[in-house]
Amino acid sequence: MNTPETQNSGSKATDIIKSASSKVQGIKPKSIFGLLKRRWKRILIIAVIALPVLALARFLASEPEPEYLTTEVERGELVQTVEVVATVISEKDLELKFPVSGIVDELLVSDGDIVTAGQELARLRSGSLNAAVTSAQARLTTAYAELRALEEGTRPEDIAIAQAQLENKIASLDFARSKYETAVASLEKANLKLTSLQQEAKTASVGEVASATSTLTKELSKAVTAVGVIEDVFEDLTLQNILSQSQPAEYSEMIINRKEITSKMSSFITRNRNVASDFRETAAALQDARTLIVEATTVVQRAYDFIARQEPLGLFDYTKKETLRASLATEKTNVETAYANIDTAYKSLYDKIANFETRIATEEANLVTSQGARDQALADINTFQTAVKVSEAQLSLKKAGTRKADIDASRGRAQSARADLEKAQADYDDTVLKAPIDGTITKVNLKKGEFTPGQFSETVAAITILGVSPYRIEVYTSEIDIPKVTYDQAGELLLDAYPERVFPLAVTEIDPAATIVDGVPKYRIKLDFPESFEDLLKIGMTGDLDIITDSKSDVLFTSGRAVIKNEEGEDIVRILAEDGQVEDRPVTVGMETVTNVEIIDGLEEGETVIVLIK
């Protein structure tokens, strides 16, 4: 292919040659010889440079001819094979392992012993598994006994027992109903007694309640008056100025306390303006009033202490101080007296009603007990009603006889028990290693008392045994080739030990699941020889095996490399015509072999197809 660089190189060379030619044309022959003689070195250099440049320019300016590797479309027999590496094995060269882990309890063979199929070789400790077998046998016996009982039907004795149980439940129900009626009567009596006692207590305490209420109102008024006097005392502006300057924090706190107790007493009077005649409410009101008077006493005492500590100053002389102190002392005494009177009234009221409180509490406890007895009797009734219904249903079932469904269910339980026994027996059998075939023990890798990890370990076999058996071939193939392989397909084996001899084979086993070989999933295939070669074969020999997976005769085929995909994903073949033109032709392919592919449609026998373009 020509490029700008090659074109420039060619033009430069041409210019040099033209320049040289023009100079030569203007020179005479004698002059030419003289010129050549004088300047032959320069001319030689020009020639050495110009000739390669002209050759390179001509080569770059010319298109290279493509080279084709071709083959012809043929007709004939096409054989499809799977090529694998094969190994000679013997099914009777066995590596035995326990299917479970455990401690070796008994070792019954040694290296070189000849054994028969079914002979015990070794045992693991199996105490718990043996117990499981015994337990499963017992459950199976019980299940079959229950099945036989159902099949035989209900006995008259069973019906009589069910009848007696029903009558017992009915008697219990009647007794529970009787207890309920007694409990209801006791509850009504306790209610009446409590109501009567409460009314008696209320009547007896009317006078005491009235007296206590009067005392409450009177004495609380004294406390209100005393707190009001504090406000009057401290309305003196001179005293306010003195306290604001000398004791501002304490004075402000006292004012706040006075306002708080005034608000509390006002709220209490509003709430208890119409105190109920019930002695409990009155007692509670007396307790609250007593608490309020204690707070009022504290406020009055604090106000008194303020006046007592204050030194006469200016208009606040000694006379005024003593007058105010005397006034607060009087109110303090009044508040203390009010507290004592309310406390006396509360104690008097409590002493009068204490006996009633005790009696009422006793009757309330009796009422709760009666309610519990009634509720328990009602629960017993519900329980025994359910029990009677269940007993009636059980009696009806026994009288009706055994249903087929019950027999089937019992039979199913018996079958389940049998399955449990079989599983327990199988688990126990896993602790016994037996010889699967007749043969010779070649290696014992166990010791009594040691732990063996079982078949789930990658350790060596516990015991190996070699039996007499025809040799077989074992191979592993990829997941791409395994769909092509089927049973009874033929194979040809070429062993490394016998490179000139072909051994015929037939596929007899194909594993349904993959086996990981060197980190890659492979599928194991086993093949058998149609005749005996025991005198030639040895376990472990390897060679190349071709499994014939399919064959067709009288079909068109060509090289598999000739079939390619176009941009649309169609199979095409490039045809080389006689005039050198290349044609892309769609084809329909069929069976493929390692090297060739069947052409179902699109080509004719003898046509030349391109395998590779250089």
TORBA-144747 format. One record per residue (C-alpha): residue number from 0; x, y, z. Coordinates in steps of 0.25 Angstrom, whole numbers, plus 2048, in hexadecimal, padded with zeros to 3 digits. Layout:
REM residues N
pos NUM	u X	v Y	w Z
...
//
This chain:
REM residues 614
pos 0	u 800	v 800	w 800
pos 1	u 805	v 80E	w 7FC
pos 2	u 807	v 818	w 807
pos 3	u 80B	v 827	w 806
pos 4	u 819	v 824	w 80B
pos 5	u 81C	v 81A	w 800
pos 6	u 816	v 823	w 7F6
pos 7	u 81F	v 82E	w 7FB
pos 8	u 82B	v 825	w 7FA
pos 9	u 828	v 821	w 7EC
pos 10	u 827	v 82F	w 7E7
pos 11	u 834	v 833	w 7ED
pos 12	u 83B	v 828	w 7E6
pos 13	u 835	v 82B	w 7D9
pos 14	u 839	v 83A	w 7DA
pos 15	u 847	v 835	w 7DD
pos 16	u 847	v 82C	w 7D1
pos 17	u 841	v 837	w 7C8
pos 18	u 84B	v 841	w 7CC
pos 19	u 856	v 838	w 7C9
pos 20	u 851	v 834	w 7BB
pos 21	u 84F	v 843	w 7B7
pos 22	u 85E	v 845	w 7BB
pos 23	u 862	v 839	w 7B3
pos 24	u 85A	v 83D	w 7A7
pos 25	u 862	v 84A	w 7A6
pos 26	u 86F	v 844	w 7A6
pos 27	u 877	v 83F	w 79A
pos 28	u 87C	v 830	w 799
pos 29	u 88A	v 834	w 79C
pos 30	u 886	v 83D	w 7A7
pos 31	u 87D	v 832	w 7AD
pos 32	u 889	v 829	w 7AD
pos 33	u 891	v 834	w 7B3
pos 34	u 886	v 837	w 7BD
pos 35	u 885	v 828	w 7C1
pos 36	u 894	v 827	w 7C3
pos 37	u 895	v 833	w 7CB
pos 38	u 888	v 832	w 7D4
pos 39	u 886	v 823	w 7D4
pos 40	u 886	v 822	w 7E3
pos 41	u 87A	v 82C	w 7E4
pos 42	u 873	v 825	w 7D9
pos 43	u 875	v 818	w 7E0
pos 44	u 86F	v 81E	w 7ED
pos 45	u 863	v 823	w 7E6
pos 46	u 860	v 816	w 7E0
pos 47	u 862	v 80E	w 7ED
pos 48	u 858	v 818	w 7F3
pos 49	u 84E	v 819	w 7E7
pos 50	u 84C	v 80A	w 7E4
pos 51	u 848	v 805	w 7F2
pos 52	u 83E	v 811	w 7F3
pos 53	u 838	v 80E	w 7E5
pos 54	u 836	v 7FF	w 7E9
pos 55	u 830	v 803	w 7F7
pos 56	u 827	v 80D	w 7F0
pos 57	u 822	v 803	w 7E6
pos 58	u 820	v 7F8	w 7F1
pos 59	u 818	v 802	w 7FA
pos 60	u 810	v 807	w 7EE
pos 61	u 80B	v 7F8	w 7EA
pos 62	u 800	v 7F0	w 7F1
pos 63	u 804	v 7E3	w 7F7
pos 64	u 7FE	v 7D7	w 7F2
pos 65	u 7F6	v 7CF	w 7FE
pos 66	u 7FA	v 7C1	w 800
pos 67	u 7EE	v 7B7	w 803
pos 68	u 7EF	v 7A9	w 80A
pos 69	u 7E3	v 7A1	w 804
pos 70	u 7DD	v 794	w 804
pos 71	u 7D2	v 78D	w 7FC
pos 72	u 7C4	v 789	w 800
pos 73	u 7C4	v 77A	w 801
pos 74	u 7BA	v 76F	w 802
pos 75	u 7BC	v 763	w 80B
pos 76	u 7BB	v 75D	w 819
pos 77	u 7BC	v 766	w 825
pos 78	u 7BF	v 761	w 832
pos 79	u 7BD	v 769	w 83F
pos 80	u 7C6	v 766	w 84B
pos 81	u 7C9	v 76A	w 859
pos 82	u 7D8	v 76A	w 85C
pos 83	u 7DC	v 767	w 86B
pos 84	u 7E8	v 762	w 873
pos 85	u 7E4	v 754	w 878
pos 86	u 7E9	v 74C	w 885
pos 87	u 7E8	v 73D	w 887
pos 88	u 7E1	v 73A	w 894
pos 89	u 7DA	v 72E	w 89B
pos 90	u 7CD	v 72F	w 8A2
pos 91	u 7D2	v 725	w 8AB
pos 92	u 7DE	v 72D	w 8B0
pos 93	u 7D6	v 734	w 8BB
pos 94	u 7DA	v 73E	w 8C5
pos 95	u 7D0	v 73C	w 8D1
pos 96	u 7CD	v 747	w 8DB
pos 97	u 7C3	v 748	w 8E6
pos 98	u 7B7	v 751	w 8E2
pos 99	u 7B7	v 757	w 8F0
pos 100	u 7C2	v 75C	w 8F9
pos 101	u 7C5	v 755	w 906
pos 102	u 7CF	v 74D	w 90F
pos 103	u 7D4	v 740	w 90A
pos 104	u 7CE	v 735	w 914
pos 105	u 7D2	v 728	w 90D
pos 106	u 7DC	v 725	w 901
pos 107	u 7D9	v 717	w 8FC
pos 108	u 7E2	v 716	w 8F0
pos 109	u 7F1	v 718	w 8EC
pos 110	u 7F9	v 71B	w 8E0
pos 111	u 7F9	v 70E	w 8D6
pos 112	u 7EC	v 708	w 8DC
pos 113	u 7E3	v 702	w 8D2
pos 114	u 7D4	v 706	w 8D5
pos 115	u 7C7	v 703	w 8CF
pos 116	u 7BB	v 70C	w 8CB
pos 117	u 7B4	v 711	w 8D8
pos 118	u 7BF	v 70E	w 8E2
pos 119	u 7C1	v 718	w 8ED
pos 120	u 7CE	v 71F	w 8EC
pos 121	u 7CD	v 729	w 8F7
pos 122	u 7C4	v 730	w 901
pos 123	u 7C2	v 73E	w 907
pos 124	u 7BD	v 740	w 915
pos 125	u 7AE	v 741	w 914
pos 126	u 7A7	v 740	w 922
pos 127	u 79E	v 74C	w 91F
pos 128	u 79A	v 747	w 911
pos 129	u 797	v 739	w 917
pos 130	u 78E	v 73F	w 921
pos 131	u 787	v 747	w 916
pos 132	u 784	v 73A	w 90F
pos 133	u 77E	v 734	w 91C
pos 134	u 776	v 740	w 91E
pos 135	u 771	v 740	w 910
pos 136	u 76D	v 732	w 911
pos 137	u 765	v 735	w 91D
pos 138	u 75E	v 740	w 917
pos 139	u 75B	v 737	w 90B
pos 140	u 755	v 72C	w 914
pos 141	u 74C	v 737	w 91B
pos 142	u 747	v 73C	w 90E
pos 143	u 743	v 72E	w 909
pos 144	u 73C	v 72B	w 916
pos 145	u 734	v 738	w 914
pos 146	u 731	v 734	w 906
pos 147	u 72C	v 727	w 90A
pos 148	u 724	v 72D	w 915
pos 149	u 71D	v 736	w 90B
pos 150	u 71B	v 72A	w 902
pos 151	u 714	v 722	w 90D
pos 152	u 70B	v 72D	w 910
pos 153	u 706	v 732	w 91E
pos 154	u 704	v 729	w 929
pos 155	u 6F8	v 729	w 932
pos 156	u 701	v 72C	w 93E
pos 157	u 706	v 738	w 937
pos 158	u 6F8	v 73D	w 935
pos 159	u 6F5	v 73B	w 944
pos 160	u 701	v 742	w 948
pos 161	u 6FD	v 74E	w 93F
pos 162	u 6EF	v 74E	w 945
pos 163	u 6F5	v 74E	w 953
pos 164	u 6FE	v 75A	w 950
pos 165	u 6F2	v 762	w 94A
pos 166	u 6EA	v 760	w 956
pos 167	u 6F5	v 764	w 95F
pos 168	u 6F7	v 771	w 957
pos 169	u 6E8	v 774	w 958
pos 170	u 6E8	v 772	w 967
pos 171	u 6F4	v 77C	w 968
pos 172	u 6EC	v 786	w 960
pos 173	u 6E0	v 785	w 969
pos 174	u 6E9	v 787	w 975
pos 175	u 6F0	v 793	w 96E
pos 176	u 6E2	v 799	w 96C
pos 177	u 6DE	v 797	w 97A
pos 178	u 6EB	v 79E	w 97F
pos 179	u 6E8	v 7A9	w 975
pos 180	u 6DA	v 7AB	w 97B
pos 181	u 6E0	v 7AB	w 98A
pos 182	u 6EA	v 7B5	w 985
pos 183	u 6E0	v 7BE	w 97F
pos 184	u 6D8	v 7BE	w 98C
pos 185	u 6E4	v 7C1	w 994
pos 186	u 6E7	v 7CD	w 98B
pos 187	u 6DA	v 7D3	w 98D
pos 188	u 6DA	v 7D1	w 99C
pos 189	u 6E8	v 7D8	w 99C
pos 190	u 6E3	v 7E3	w 994
pos 191	u 6D7	v 7E6	w 99D
pos 192	u 6E0	v 7E5	w 9A9
pos 193	u 6EA	v 7EF	w 9A4
pos 194	u 6DF	v 7F9	w 99F
pos 195	u 6D8	v 7F8	w 9AD
pos 196	u 6E5	v 7FB	w 9B4
pos 197	u 6E9	v 806	w 9AB
pos 198	u 6DC	v 80D	w 9AE
pos 199	u 6DD	v 80B	w 9BD
pos 200	u 6EB	v 811	w 9BD
pos 201	u 6E6	v 81D	w 9B5
pos 202	u 6DA	v 81F	w 9BE
pos 203	u 6E3	v 81E	w 9CB
pos 204	u 6ED	v 827	w 9C5
pos 205	u 6E3	v 833	w 9C1
pos 206	u 6E5	v 83A	w 9CE
pos 207	u 6F4	v 838	w 9CE
pos 208	u 6F5	v 83D	w 9BF
pos 209	u 6ED	v 849	w 9C2
pos 210	u 6F6	v 84D	w 9CE
pos 211	u 703	v 84A	w 9C6
pos 212	u 6FE	v 852	w 9BA
pos 213	u 6FA	v 85E	w 9C3
pos 214	u 708	v 85D	w 9CA
pos 215	u 70E	v 85C	w 9BC
pos 216	u 707	v 869	w 9B7
pos 217	u 70A	v 871	w 9C4
pos 218	u 719	v 86E	w 9C5
pos 219	u 71C	v 86F	w 9B7
pos 220	u 716	v 87D	w 9B7
pos 221	u 720	v 880	w 9C2
pos 222	u 72C	v 87C	w 9B9
pos 223	u 726	v 884	w 9AE
pos 224	u 725	v 890	w 9B7
pos 225	u 733	v 88E	w 9BC
pos 226	u 739	v 88E	w 9AE
pos 227	u 731	v 89B	w 9AB
pos 228	u 737	v 8A2	w 9B7
pos 229	u 745	v 89F	w 9B1
pos 230	u 741	v 8A6	w 9A5
pos 231	u 73C	v 8B2	w 9AD
pos 232	u 749	v 8B2	w 9B6
pos 233	u 751	v 8B3	w 9AA
pos 234	u 749	v 8BE	w 9A3
pos 235	u 751	v 8C8	w 9AB
pos 236	u 75A	v 8CF	w 9A0
pos 237	u 765	v 8D2	w 9AA
pos 238	u 766	v 8C4	w 9AD
pos 239	u 766	v 8BF	w 99F
pos 240	u 771	v 8C9	w 99B
pos 241	u 77A	v 8C4	w 9A7
pos 242	u 777	v 8B5	w 9A3
pos 243	u 779	v 8B7	w 994
pos 244	u 787	v 8BD	w 997
pos 245	u 78C	v 8B5	w 9A2
pos 246	u 786	v 8A7	w 99F
pos 247	u 780	v 8A8	w 991
pos 248	u 781	v 899	w 98E
pos 249	u 77B	v 894	w 99B
pos 250	u 770	v 89F	w 99B
pos 251	u 76C	v 89B	w 98C
pos 252	u 76C	v 88C	w 990
pos 253	u 763	v 88F	w 99C
pos 254	u 759	v 897	w 993
pos 255	u 759	v 88B	w 989
pos 256	u 756	v 881	w 994
pos 257	u 74B	v 88A	w 99A
pos 258	u 744	v 88B	w 98C
pos 259	u 745	v 87C	w 98A
pos 260	u 73F	v 878	w 997
pos 261	u 734	v 882	w 995
pos 262	u 731	v 87C	w 988
pos 263	u 731	v 86E	w 98D
pos 264	u 728	v 871	w 999
pos 265	u 71E	v 879	w 98F
pos 266	u 71E	v 86D	w 986
pos 267	u 71C	v 863	w 992
pos 268	u 710	v 86B	w 997
pos 269	u 70A	v 86C	w 989
pos 270	u 70B	v 85C	w 987
pos 271	u 706	v 859	w 995
pos 272	u 6FB	v 864	w 996
pos 273	u 6F1	v 858	w 996
pos 274	u 6F8	v 84D	w 99E
pos 275	u 6F0	v 840	w 99C
pos 276	u 6EB	v 839	w 9A9
pos 277	u 6F3	v 82D	w 9A6
pos 278	u 6FD	v 82C	w 9B2
pos 279	u 708	v 827	w 9A8
pos 280	u 707	v 833	w 9A0
pos 281	u 707	v 83C	w 9AC
pos 282	u 713	v 835	w 9B2
pos 283	u 71B	v 837	w 9A5
pos 284	u 717	v 846	w 9A5
pos 285	u 71C	v 847	w 9B4
pos 286	u 729	v 841	w 9B0
pos 287	u 72B	v 84B	w 9A4
pos 288	u 727	v 857	w 9AD
pos 289	u 731	v 853	w 9B7
pos 290	u 73C	v 853	w 9AD
pos 291	u 738	v 860	w 9A8
pos 292	u 738	v 866	w 9B6
pos 293	u 746	v 861	w 9B8
pos 294	u 74A	v 868	w 9AC
pos 295	u 743	v 875	w 9B0
pos 296	u 74A	v 874	w 9BE
pos 297	u 757	v 873	w 9B7
pos 298	u 754	v 880	w 9AF
pos 299	u 74F	v 887	w 9BC
pos 300	u 75B	v 883	w 9C3
pos 301	u 764	v 888	w 9B8
pos 302	u 75D	v 895	w 9B8
pos 303	u 75F	v 896	w 9C7
pos 304	u 76E	v 893	w 9C6
pos 305	u 76F	v 89E	w 9BC
pos 306	u 769	v 8A9	w 9C5
pos 307	u 771	v 8A3	w 9D1
pos 308	u 77E	v 8A4	w 9CA
pos 309	u 77C	v 8B2	w 9C4
pos 310	u 783	v 8BD	w 9CC
pos 311	u 77B	v 8CA	w 9CD
pos 312	u 77F	v 8D4	w 9C2
pos 313	u 779	v 8E2	w 9BF
pos 314	u 76A	v 8E2	w 9BF
pos 315	u 76A	v 8D3	w 9C3
pos 316	u 76D	v 8D6	w 9D1
pos 317	u 76D	v 8CC	w 9DD
pos 318	u 75E	v 8CF	w 9E0
pos 319	u 759	v 8CB	w 9D2
pos 320	u 762	v 8BF	w 9D2
pos 321	u 75C	v 8BA	w 9DF
pos 322	u 74E	v 8BC	w 9DB
pos 323	u 750	v 8B4	w 9CE
pos 324	u 758	v 8A9	w 9D5
pos 325	u 74C	v 8A8	w 9DF
pos 326	u 742	v 8A7	w 9D4
pos 327	u 74A	v 89C	w 9CD
pos 328	u 74C	v 895	w 9DB
pos 329	u 73D	v 895	w 9DD
pos 330	u 73A	v 88F	w 9CF
pos 331	u 745	v 885	w 9D1
pos 332	u 73E	v 880	w 9DD
pos 333	u 731	v 880	w 9D6
pos 334	u 736	v 878	w 9CB
pos 335	u 73D	v 86E	w 9D5
pos 336	u 730	v 86D	w 9DC
pos 337	u 728	v 86A	w 9CF
pos 338	u 732	v 85F	w 9CC
pos 339	u 730	v 859	w 9DA
pos 340	u 721	v 85A	w 9D9
pos 341	u 720	v 854	w 9CB
pos 342	u 729	v 848	w 9CF
pos 343	u 720	v 846	w 9DB
pos 344	u 714	v 846	w 9D2
pos 345	u 71B	v 83C	w 9C9
pos 346	u 71F	v 832	w 9D4
pos 347	u 711	v 833	w 9DA
pos 348	u 70B	v 830	w 9CD
pos 349	u 715	v 824	w 9CA
pos 350	u 713	v 81E	w 9D8
pos 351	u 704	v 81F	w 9D6
pos 352	u 704	v 818	w 9C9
pos 353	u 710	v 80E	w 9CB
pos 354	u 707	v 803	w 9CF
pos 355	u 6FE	v 805	w 9C3
pos 356	u 70A	v 805	w 9BA
pos 357	u 70F	v 7F8	w 9BF
pos 358	u 701	v 7F1	w 9BE
pos 359	u 6FF	v 7F7	w 9B0
pos 360	u 70D	v 7F2	w 9AC
pos 361	u 70A	v 7E4	w 9B1
pos 362	u 6FD	v 7E4	w 9A9
pos 363	u 703	v 7E9	w 99D
pos 364	u 70D	v 7DD	w 99E
pos 365	u 702	v 7D4	w 9A0
pos 366	u 6FB	v 7DA	w 993
pos 367	u 708	v 7D7	w 98B
pos 368	u 709	v 7C9	w 990
pos 369	u 6FA	v 7C6	w 98C
pos 370	u 6FC	v 7CC	w 97F
pos 371	u 709	v 7C3	w 97D
pos 372	u 701	v 7B7	w 981
pos 373	u 6F6	v 7BA	w 977
pos 374	u 6FF	v 7BD	w 96C
pos 375	u 707	v 7B0	w 96F
pos 376	u 6FA	v 7A8	w 96F
pos 377	u 6F5	v 7AE	w 962
pos 378	u 703	v 7AA	w 95C
pos 379	u 701	v 79C	w 961
pos 380	u 6F3	v 79B	w 95B
pos 381	u 6F9	v 79F	w 94D
pos 382	u 704	v 795	w 94F
pos 383	u 6FB	v 789	w 952
pos 384	u 6F1	v 78D	w 947
pos 385	u 6FD	v 78C	w 93D
pos 386	u 701	v 77F	w 944
pos 387	u 6F3	v 779	w 943
pos 388	u 6F2	v 77D	w 934
pos 389	u 700	v 776	w 932
pos 390	u 6FB	v 769	w 939
pos 391	u 6EE	v 769	w 932
pos 392	u 6F6	v 76A	w 925
pos 393	u 700	v 75F	w 929
pos 394	u 6F4	v 756	w 92D
pos 395	u 6ED	v 758	w 920
pos 396	u 6FA	v 755	w 918
pos 397	u 6FC	v 748	w 920
pos 398	u 6EE	v 744	w 91D
pos 399	u 6EF	v 748	w 90F
pos 400	u 6FB	v 73E	w 90D
pos 401	u 708	v 741	w 905
pos 402	u 708	v 749	w 8F9
pos 403	u 710	v 744	w 8EC
pos 404	u 717	v 752	w 8ED
pos 405	u 71C	v 74F	w 8FB
pos 406	u 721	v 742	w 8F7
pos 407	u 728	v 748	w 8EB
pos 408	u 72E	v 752	w 8F3
pos 409	u 733	v 748	w 8FD
pos 410	u 738	v 740	w 8F2
pos 411	u 740	v 74C	w 8ED
pos 412	u 746	v 74E	w 8FB
pos 413	u 74A	v 740	w 8FB
pos 414	u 751	v 741	w 8ED
pos 415	u 758	v 74E	w 8F2
pos 416	u 75D	v 746	w 8FE
pos 417	u 762	v 73B	w 8F5
pos 418	u 769	v 746	w 8ED
pos 419	u 76F	v 74C	w 8FA
pos 420	u 774	v 73E	w 8FD
pos 421	u 77A	v 73C	w 8EF
pos 422	u 781	v 749	w 8F0
pos 423	u 786	v 746	w 8FE
pos 424	u 78B	v 738	w 8F9
pos 425	u 791	v 73F	w 8ED
pos 426	u 799	v 748	w 8F6
pos 427	u 79D	v 73D	w 8FF
pos 428	u 7A2	v 735	w 8F2
pos 429	u 7AA	v 741	w 8EE
pos 430	u 7B3	v 73E	w 8FA
pos 431	u 7B6	v 730	w 8F4
pos 432	u 7C0	v 72F	w 8E8
pos 433	u 7BD	v 723	w 8E0
pos 434	u 7C4	v 71D	w 8D4
pos 435	u 7BB	v 720	w 8C7
pos 436	u 7C2	v 715	w 8BF
pos 437	u 7CB	v 709	w 8C0
pos 438	u 7D9	v 70D	w 8C0
pos 439	u 7E6	v 70F	w 8C7
pos 440	u 7E9	v 71A	w 8D2
pos 441	u 7F5	v 722	w 8CC
pos 442	u 7F6	v 72D	w 8D7
pos 443	u 7F0	v 730	w 8E4
pos 444	u 7F2	v 73F	w 8E9
pos 445	u 7EA	v 73D	w 8F6
pos 446	u 7EE	v 73B	w 904
pos 447	u 7E5	v 737	w 910
pos 448	u 7E1	v 743	w 918
pos 449	u 7E5	v 74E	w 90E
pos 450	u 7DB	v 758	w 908
pos 451	u 7D7	v 756	w 8F9
pos 452	u 7D1	v 762	w 8F2
pos 453	u 7C8	v 75A	w 8E9
pos 454	u 7C6	v 75C	w 8DA
pos 455	u 7C5	v 76B	w 8DB
pos 456	u 7D4	v 76C	w 8DD
pos 457	u 7DE	v 76D	w 8D2
pos 458	u 7E7	v 763	w 8DA
pos 459	u 7EB	v 756	w 8D5
pos 460	u 7E2	v 74A	w 8D5
pos 461	u 7DF	v 742	w 8E2
pos 462	u 7E1	v 735	w 8DB
pos 463	u 7E4	v 731	w 8CC
pos 464	u 7E0	v 724	w 8C6
pos 465	u 7E4	v 71E	w 8B8
pos 466	u 7DA	v 715	w 8B2
pos 467	u 7DA	v 70D	w 8A5
pos 468	u 7D2	v 715	w 89A
pos 469	u 7D3	v 719	w 88C
pos 470	u 7DB	v 726	w 889
pos 471	u 7D3	v 733	w 885
pos 472	u 7D7	v 740	w 880
pos 473	u 7D4	v 74D	w 887
pos 474	u 7D4	v 75B	w 881
pos 475	u 7CF	v 769	w 884
pos 476	u 7C9	v 772	w 879
pos 477	u 7C5	v 781	w 879
pos 478	u 7B7	v 786	w 87A
pos 479	u 7B7	v 78A	w 86C
pos 480	u 7BA	v 77B	w 867
pos 481	u 7B1	v 774	w 871
pos 482	u 7A4	v 776	w 86A
pos 483	u 7AA	v 76F	w 85E
pos 484	u 7AD	v 762	w 866
pos 485	u 7A2	v 757	w 867
pos 486	u 7A2	v 749	w 86C
pos 487	u 7A7	v 73E	w 863
pos 488	u 7AF	v 747	w 85A
pos 489	u 7BC	v 741	w 855
pos 490	u 7CA	v 746	w 858
pos 491	u 7D9	v 743	w 854
pos 492	u 7E4	v 743	w 85E
pos 493	u 7F3	v 745	w 85B
pos 494	u 7FB	v 742	w 867
pos 495	u 809	v 748	w 869
pos 496	u 80E	v 73B	w 86D
pos 497	u 809	v 735	w 860
pos 498	u 80A	v 740	w 855
pos 499	u 807	v 737	w 84A
pos 500	u 7FB	v 730	w 84F
pos 501	u 7ED	v 735	w 84F
pos 502	u 7E3	v 730	w 85A
pos 503	u 7D4	v 731	w 857
pos 504	u 7CB	v 736	w 862
pos 505	u 7BC	v 739	w 865
pos 506	u 7B6	v 744	w 86E
pos 507	u 7AF	v 73D	w 87A
pos 508	u 7AE	v 748	w 885
pos 509	u 7AC	v 757	w 885
pos 510	u 7AC	v 75F	w 892
pos 511	u 7A0	v 768	w 893
pos 512	u 7A7	v 772	w 89C
pos 513	u 7B5	v 779	w 899
pos 514	u 7C1	v 776	w 8A1
pos 515	u 7CB	v 782	w 8A4
pos 516	u 7D9	v 77E	w 89D
pos 517	u 7E4	v 788	w 89F
pos 518	u 7DA	v 793	w 8A2
pos 519	u 7D1	v 790	w 896
pos 520	u 7C4	v 788	w 895
pos 521	u 7C5	v 77C	w 88D
pos 522	u 7BC	v 770	w 88A
pos 523	u 7C1	v 762	w 88D
pos 524	u 7BF	v 757	w 882
pos 525	u 7C2	v 748	w 883
pos 526	u 7C4	v 73F	w 878
pos 527	u 7C5	v 730	w 877
pos 528	u 7CE	v 727	w 86E
pos 529	u 7C5	v 71D	w 865
pos 530	u 7D0	v 712	w 868
pos 531	u 7DA	v 70F	w 873
pos 532	u 7E8	v 715	w 872
pos 533	u 7EC	v 712	w 880
pos 534	u 7FA	v 70C	w 87C
pos 535	u 7FD	v 71A	w 875
pos 536	u 7F7	v 724	w 87E
pos 537	u 7FB	v 72A	w 88C
pos 538	u 7F4	v 734	w 895
pos 539	u 7F8	v 742	w 893
pos 540	u 7FC	v 741	w 884
pos 541	u 7F9	v 74D	w 87C
pos 542	u 7F6	v 750	w 86D
pos 543	u 7EE	v 758	w 863
pos 544	u 7DF	v 754	w 861
pos 545	u 7D6	v 758	w 856
pos 546	u 7C7	v 756	w 859
pos 547	u 7BF	v 755	w 84C
pos 548	u 7B3	v 75E	w 84F
pos 549	u 7AD	v 75F	w 841
pos 550	u 7AF	v 75B	w 833
pos 551	u 7A9	v 75E	w 825
pos 552	u 7AC	v 759	w 817
pos 553	u 7AA	v 75F	w 80A
pos 554	u 7AA	v 76D	w 80F
pos 555	u 7B0	v 77A	w 80B
pos 556	u 7BB	v 780	w 814
pos 557	u 7C6	v 78A	w 814
pos 558	u 7D0	v 78F	w 81E
pos 559	u 7CA	v 795	w 82B
pos 560	u 7D3	v 7A1	w 82A
pos 561	u 7CD	v 7A5	w 81D
pos 562	u 7BF	v 7A8	w 824
pos 563	u 7BF	v 7B6	w 82A
pos 564	u 7B4	v 7BF	w 82F
pos 565	u 7B0	v 7CC	w 828
pos 566	u 7AB	v 7D9	w 82E
pos 567	u 79D	v 7D3	w 830
pos 568	u 7A2	v 7C7	w 837
pos 569	u 79F	v 7BE	w 82B
pos 570	u 7A8	v 7B2	w 827
pos 571	u 7B0	v 7B5	w 81A
pos 572	u 7BB	v 7AF	w 811
pos 573	u 7C4	v 7B7	w 808
pos 574	u 7C4	v 7B1	w 7FA
pos 575	u 7D0	v 7B4	w 7F1
pos 576	u 7CC	v 7B5	w 7E2
pos 577	u 7D5	v 7B1	w 7D6
pos 578	u 7D6	v 7C0	w 7D3
pos 579	u 7DC	v 7C2	w 7E1
pos 580	u 7CF	v 7C9	w 7E6
pos 581	u 7CB	v 7C6	w 7F5
pos 582	u 7BC	v 7C3	w 7F8
pos 583	u 7B6	v 7C3	w 806
pos 584	u 7AB	v 7B8	w 805
pos 585	u 7A2	v 7B4	w 811
pos 586	u 7A1	v 7A6	w 814
pos 587	u 79A	v 79C	w 81D
pos 588	u 7A3	v 794	w 826
pos 589	u 7A0	v 786	w 82D
pos 590	u 7A9	v 77D	w 834
pos 591	u 7B7	v 782	w 839
pos 592	u 7C4	v 77A	w 83B
pos 593	u 7D1	v 77E	w 840
pos 594	u 7D6	v 783	w 832
pos 595	u 7CA	v 783	w 829
pos 596	u 7BB	v 787	w 829
pos 597	u 7AF	v 782	w 821
pos 598	u 7A9	v 78B	w 816
pos 599	u 79A	v 789	w 815
pos 600	u 797	v 794	w 80B
pos 601	u 79F	v 79F	w 804
pos 602	u 7AB	v 798	w 7FD
pos 603	u 7AD	v 78E	w 7F2
pos 604	u 7B7	v 783	w 7F2
pos 605	u 7C5	v 787	w 7EC
pos 606	u 7C3	v 796	w 7EF
pos 607	u 7CF	v 79D	w 7F4
pos 608	u 7CE	v 7A4	w 802
pos 609	u 7D7	v 7AD	w 809
pos 610	u 7DD	v 7A8	w 816
pos 611	u 7E6	v 7B4	w 819
pos 612	u 7EA	v 7C1	w 812
pos 613	u 7F8	v 7C5	w 814
//
